[in-house]
């Protein structure tokens, strides 16, 4: 059983590492040919002094405790000991929906107000962008085709890009990049 678990773990790690690669600057990149070439060319010639700044904030993690009654064997709610406390994570993006115009230049500023680092992952969205520059906590990355950005506690990341393909995209707050559904989501609408 232990060998089977080790083999499954190794295969999972190998498959995740083939999706994106880290660079030591908090940027998970993917091969350049996966990203839209047309918007990448537009980003290289854009006038960034006219770019609109869009803010996305990862709100500080709060935990609320709720108590739900659980019935006794006779389906009554008579004793206090049968109430169970559940902790609810209220960590979230603000705003939940970001609207962009196709072909426009933007600077997406993602600020992490939590006490721990967060990874924002949105490979489908990032692949459609023409990224001119990514700076994370003041450190500029050389990568222009990205899948996720990990932002340290209290830090910000700026992504300079041209909005690419029209559509609705999901950006997730993942503790572990590329494992969807583990965190809150924001939606980006490119019109």
Secondary structure, DSSP 8 states (H G I E B T S, - for coil): -HHHHHHHHHHHHHHHHHH-EE-SSSEEE--GGGS-HHHHHHHHT--GGG-EEEEEEE----EEEEEEE---TTS----GGGEEEEEEE---EESSEEEE-TT-EEEEEEEE-SSS-EEEE-HHHHHTSEEEEEEETTEEES--SEEEEEE-TT-EEEEEEE--S-EEEEEEEESSTT-TTSS-EEEEEE-
